[in-house]
Amino acid sequence: MRPNYLTPEALQKFITTALAEDIGPGDYSSLSSIPEGKVGQAKLLIKEDGILAGVEMAELIFAAVDPRIQVNLLKKDGDTVSAGDIGLTVEGPATSILSAERLVLNCMQRMSAIATKTHRLSRLIAHTKAKLMDTRKTTPNFRLMEKWAVHIGGGVNHRFALYDMVMLKDNHVDFAGGIREAITRTKKYLAENNLNLKIEIETRNLDEVRQVIEVGGVDYIMLDNMDYNTMRDAVRLIGGKFSTEASGGITEETLPKVAECGVDYISMGGLTHSVISLDISLKAF
């Protein structure tokens, strides 16, 4: 099931913009070298082990470039793949296949890398209740694909953008004059503007956690850059009254210990901002 941000309109807008960037007035390499009307076949070759992501996206891209391209899916999003596997095959006008090739690969290579990393890290905390969550540390204009990849890999999507959830971070709290002021002003603003949004607030120490508990009115408390003992104490203080999110400097090595502190979610910007694309290619046959 697709996340709700993956609307047909959003997907089509992305594809249209990306194809315009890549093809412009014409794919002159293909148009100049390939005989008009030439029909070809190609296979998506997986050259590295991982979790495949972007298959549905590839179908949409091929269809947008040329509806005459026939796509035969051999793998689906979320499948475990090994080097040598074939993800899909396509048949149709050769020039159209080549015009779609780079966008398909750019999406699938990066999405598969993100899904693979998300899946691997999620398994490290499977013995706890914690769920791995992404952030807004995404590539501009590619967030749609990156968050979709996290979802495919078994992670949880945090807010999509600044408009679908309120997150009061340390700078918001400091500029507002404190935790109570930040929460109070936020709730007043949401009520006055008829906005039904969840609220999360960042805390940096146990004193700030106590202040949030006293004020109330939020949905999530972020425990930012806390050591393990402080985080465990914070979880005990909160006592299930609010959902908890651990954040800040969490690595693959520290992830299990953070999860064992009892938090509900762990956010990691590294899921999307520092992955190496999975090796995938499209080869004629």
Residue pairs with C-beta under 8 A, 6 or more apart in sequence:
2 56
2 148
3 147
3 148
3 151
3 157
5 144
5 147
5 157
5 160
6 144
6 148
10 144
11 57
11 60
11 144
12 60
12 64
14 141
14 144
14 145
15 60
15 61
15 64
15 103
16 64
17 141
18 103
19 61
19 64
19 65
19 99
19 103
22 102
22 103
23 99
27 95
27 98
27 99
29 98
30 94
30 95
30 98
30 99
31 95
34 94
34 95
34 98
37 93
38 93
38 94
38 95
39 91
39 92
39 93
39 94
40 91
40 92
40 93
40 94
40 97
40 284
41 89
41 90
41 91
41 284
41 285
42 89
42 90
42 97
42 101
42 282
42 283
42 284
42 285
43 86
43 88
43 89
43 90
43 282
43 283
43 285
44 58
44 86
44 87
44 88
44 89
44 90
44 104
44 108
44 280
44 281
44 282
45 84
45 85
45 86
45 87
45 280
45 281
45 282
45 283
46 52
46 75
46 81
46 82
46 83
46 84
46 85
46 86
46 87
46 278
46 279
46 280
47 83
47 84
47 279
47 280
47 281
48 83
48 278
48 279
48 280
49 80
49 81
49 82
49 83
50 80
50 81
50 112
50 113
50 115
50 116
50 278
51 78
51 79
51 80
51 81
51 112
51 115
51 116
51 118
51 119
51 152
51 153
52 75
52 76
52 77
52 78
52 79
52 80
52 81
52 87
52 108
52 112
52 115
53 77
53 78
53 108
53 111
53 112
53 114
53 115
53 148
53 149
53 152
53 153
54 77
54 104
54 107
54 108
54 111
54 112
54 145
54 149
55 73
55 75
55 76
55 77
55 87
55 88
55 108
56 77
57 104
57 107
57 108
57 111
57 145
57 148
58 71
58 88
58 104
58 107
58 108
59 71
59 73
61 100
61 103
61 104
61 107
62 69
62 71
62 90
62 92
62 97
62 100
62 104
63 69
63 71
64 100
65 96
65 99
65 100
66 92
66 93
66 96
66 99
66 100
68 92
68 93
68 96
69 90
69 91
69 92
69 93
69 96
69 97
69 100
70 90
70 91
70 92
71 88
71 89
71 90
72 88
72 89
72 90
72 91
73 87
73 88
74 85
74 86
74 87
74 88
74 89
75 81
75 85
75 86
75 87
75 88
77 115
77 152
78 115
78 152
78 153
78 154
81 87
87 108
87 280
90 97
94 284
97 282
101 282
104 282
105 280
105 281
105 282
107 145
108 278
108 280
109 277
109 278
109 279
109 280
110 142
110 145
110 146
110 149
110 275
110 277
111 145
111 146
111 148
111 149
111 152
112 149
112 277
112 278
112 280
113 149
113 275
113 276
113 277
113 278
114 146
114 149
114 150
114 153
114 271
114 272
114 275
115 149
115 150
115 152
115 153
116 153
116 278
117 153
117 270
117 271
117 275
118 132
118 134
118 149
118 150
118 152
118 153
118 154
118 155
118 271
119 153
119 154
121 132
121 252
121 255
121 268
121 271
122 131
122 132
122 153
122 154
122 155
124 252
124 255
124 256
124 259
125 132
125 255
125 256
125 259
125 266
128 256
128 259
128 260
128 262
129 262
129 264
130 246
130 258
130 259
130 263
130 264
130 265
130 266
131 155
131 156
131 264
131 265
131 266
132 154
132 155
132 156
132 265
132 266
132 268
132 271
133 155
133 156
133 157
133 158
133 245
133 265
133 266
133 267
133 268
134 146
134 147
134 150
134 155
134 156
134 157
134 158
134 267
134 268
134 269
134 271
134 272
135 158
135 247
135 267
135 268
135 269
135 271
135 272
136 143
136 158
136 159
136 161
136 162
137 269
137 272
137 273
138 146
138 147
138 272
138 273
139 146
139 272
139 273
143 160
143 161
146 272
147 157
147 160
147 272
149 272
150 156
150 157
150 271
150 272
151 157
155 271
156 265
158 165
158 267
159 165
159 167
164 197
165 197
165 198
165 199
165 200
166 186
166 190
166 197
166 198
166 199
166 200
167 199
167 200
167 201
167 202
167 222
168 176
168 182
168 183
168 186
168 199
168 200
168 201
168 202
169 202
169 222
170 202
170 204
170 224
172 182
173 179
173 182
173 201
173 202
173 208
176 182
176 185
178 211
179 201
179 203
179 208
179 211
179 212
179 215
180 211
180 215
182 201
183 199
183 201
183 212
183 215
183 217
183 218
184 215
184 217
186 199
187 199
187 217
189 195
190 196
190 197
190 199
198 219
198 220
199 217
199 218
199 219
199 220
200 218
200 219
200 220
200 221
200 222
200 245
201 212
201 218
201 220
201 221
201 222
202 222
202 224
202 247
203 209
203 211
203 212
203 221
203 222
203 223
203 224
203 234
204 224
204 225
204 226
205 226
205 230
206 230
206 233
206 234
206 237
209 221
209 223
209 234
209 237
209 238
210 237
212 218
212 221
212 242
213 237
213 238
213 241
213 242
218 242
219 242
219 243
220 242
220 243
220 244
220 245
220 265
221 234
221 238
221 242
221 243
221 244
221 245
222 244
222 245
222 246
222 247
222 267
223 230
223 231
223 234
223 235
223 244
223 245
223 246
223 247
223 263
224 247
224 248
225 247
225 248
225 249
226 234
226 246
226 248
228 257
228 258
228 261
231 246
231 258
231 261
231 263
232 261
232 262
234 244
235 244
235 261
235 262
235 263
236 262
238 244
243 264
243 265
244 262
244 263
244 264
244 265
245 263
245 264
245 265
245 266
245 267
246 258
246 261
246 263
246 265
246 266
246 267
247 266
247 267
250 258
250 266
250 267
250 268
251 270
255 266
255 268
258 266
259 266
